[in-house]
């Protein structure tokens, strides 16, 4: 029987594979193959997916609103991969190749993973609104992998110091997202071409 702890650790391992390693390999491959539409879409993906790393640093700091940023990241990732009409059309019209196949398979897989994760993660959104709930075992289970990440890569730093970088990253992220939603989106619509 799967416990919440086993599920959370499995989720983080799958996240590292689907949201870090595979898109990095695909981006390098797209650069080598000079496939500009896949490069552009993966660059957009990395900008949006940076919210996952920001969430890790917020969780290290024990900030309750990290549960909101985690849910937001899981929703924005598939949205960013399917939103752009021009890139979707360019990728759809490309001749069949191993890169195109791998990219399309990854895009579907990470979209399904993110949306399924968002649905499951939504059951823990109360962790963001109640300090008492946040201190409970279920919410604290979600903090275990970020704390291990901190011990491995940032062992000499305090949780509060790392949370500061998470908050700064979140503020920058929200400013850029706000600019996109309120300025750029109105000008260029669903076209990724500047």
C-alpha positions in Angstrom: 0.0 0.0 0.0 1.3 3.4 -1.0 1.7 5.9 1.8 1.6 9.7 1.3 5.3 9.8 2.0 6.1 7.2 -0.8 3.8 9.1 -3.2 5.5 12.4 -2.5 9.0 11.0 -3.0 7.9 9.3 -6.2 6.3 12.6 -7.4 9.5 14.5 -6.8 11.5 11.8 -8.7 9.1 11.9 -11.6 9.2 15.7 -11.5 13.0 15.8 -11.8 12.8 13.4 -14.8 9.9 15.0 -16.6 10.5 18.7 -15.7 14.3 18.9 -15.6 16.2 16.2 -17.4 14.0 15.4 -20.3 13.3 19.0 -21.3 17.0 19.8 -21.0 18.0 17.0 -23.3 15.3 18.0 -25.7 16.4 21.6 -25.7 20.0 20.6 -26.4 18.8 18.3 -29.1 16.7 21.0 -30.7 19.7 23.4 -30.7 21.9 20.8 -32.4 19.2 20.0 -35.0 18.5 23.8 -35.4 14.8 23.3 -34.8 13.7 26.8 -33.9 10.1 26.2 -33.0 10.9 23.4 -30.5 13.7 25.6 -29.2 11.4 28.5 -28.7 8.7 26.4 -27.0 11.2 24.8 -24.7 12.6 28.2 -23.8 9.1 29.4 -22.9 8.7 26.1 -20.9 11.9 26.8 -18.9 10.7 30.3 -18.0 7.4 29.0 -16.8 8.8 25.9 -15.1 11.2 28.0 -13.0 8.2 28.4 -10.6 8.8 24.8 -9.6 12.4 25.7 -8.4 11.1 28.8 -6.7 8.5 26.6 -4.9 11.3 24.3 -3.7 13.1 27.3 -2.1 9.9 28.5 -0.6 9.2 25.1 0.9 12.8 25.0 2.3 11.9 28.2 4.2 8.7 26.7 5.5 6.5 29.3 3.8 2.9 28.2 3.6 2.2 30.0 0.3 4.6 27.6 -1.3 1.6 25.3 -1.7 -0.1 27.9 -3.9 3.0 28.4 -6.1 3.4 24.6 -6.4 -0.2 24.3 -7.6 0.2 27.3 -9.9 3.3 25.8 -11.5 1.5 22.5 -12.2 -1.3 24.4 -14.0 1.0 26.9 -15.9 3.3 24.3 -17.3 0.8 22.5 -19.6 -0.8 25.9 -20.4 2.6 27.2 -21.6 3.2 24.1 -23.8 -0.1 24.3 -25.7 -1.0 28.0 -25.6 1.0 29.2 -28.7 -1.0 28.8 -31.9 1.9 29.6 -34.2 4.4 27.2 -32.5 1.8 24.4 -32.3 1.2 24.8 -36.0 4.9 24.9 -36.9 5.5 21.7 -34.9 2.5 20.0 -36.3 3.6 20.8 -39.9 7.2 19.5 -39.4 8.2 16.4 -41.2 8.4 13.3 -38.9 11.7 13.0 -37.1 12.9 11.4 -33.9 13.2 14.8 -32.3 9.7 15.8 -33.2 8.3 12.5 -31.9 10.3 12.7 -28.7 9.2 16.3 -28.1 5.5 15.6 -28.8 5.6 12.5 -26.5 7.3 14.5 -23.8 4.8 17.4 -24.1 1.8 15.1 -23.7 3.5 13.2 -20.8 4.5 16.3 -18.9 1.0 17.8 -19.5 -0.8 14.8 -18.2 1.7 14.5 -15.3 1.3 18.2 -14.4 -2.5 18.2 -14.5 -2.9 15.0 -12.6 -0.4 16.3 -10.0 -2.4 19.6 -9.8 -5.6 17.7 -9.0 -3.9 15.6 -6.3 -1.9 18.6 -4.9 -5.2 20.6 -4.7 -6.2 18.3 -1.8 -3.4 19.8 0.2 -4.0 23.5 -0.7 -5.4 24.0 2.8 -1.7 23.8 3.9 -1.3 27.3 2.4 -4.0 28.9 4.5 -3.7 27.5 7.9 -0.5 27.5 10.0 -1.9 24.7 12.1 -2.7 22.6 9.0 0.7 23.4 7.6 2.4 22.0 10.8 0.5 18.7 10.4 2.1 15.5 9.1 0.5 15.6 5.7 1.8 19.1 4.8 5.2 18.5 6.3 5.6 15.3 4.2 5.6 17.6 1.1 8.6 19.5 2.6 10.8 16.4 3.0 12.3 16.3 -0.5 13.0 20.1 -0.7 14.8 19.8 2.7 16.9 16.9 1.5 17.7 18.9 -1.6 18.8 21.8 0.7 21.1 19.4 2.7 22.7 18.0 -0.4 23.3 21.3 -2.3 23.0 24.1 0.3 24.0 22.4 3.6 25.9 25.5 4.9 22.9 27.9 4.5 20.0 28.5 6.7 16.4 27.8 5.6 15.5 31.4 6.0 18.4 32.6 3.8 17.3 30.2 1.0 13.7 31.2 1.4 14.7 34.8 0.8 16.0 33.8 -2.6 12.7 32.0 -3.2 10.7 35.1 -2.3 12.9 37.3 -4.5 12.5 34.8 -7.4 8.8 34.7 -6.9 8.5 38.5 -7.0 10.5 38.6 -10.2 8.4 35.8 -11.6 5.1 37.6 -10.7 6.4 40.8 -12.3 7.3 39.1 -15.5 4.0 37.1 -15.5 2.0 40.3 -14.9 3.8 42.1 -17.8 3.0 39.2 -20.0 -0.7 39.0 -19.1 -1.4 42.7 -19.0 0.9 44.0 -21.7 2.3 41.5 -24.1 -0.7 39.2 -24.4 -2.9 42.1 -25.5 -0.4 43.0 -28.2 0.5 39.7 -29.7 -2.2 37.3 -28.6 -1.4 33.6 -28.8 1.6 34.2 -31.1 5.1 33.5 -29.6 6.9 35.4 -32.3 8.0 38.8 -31.0 
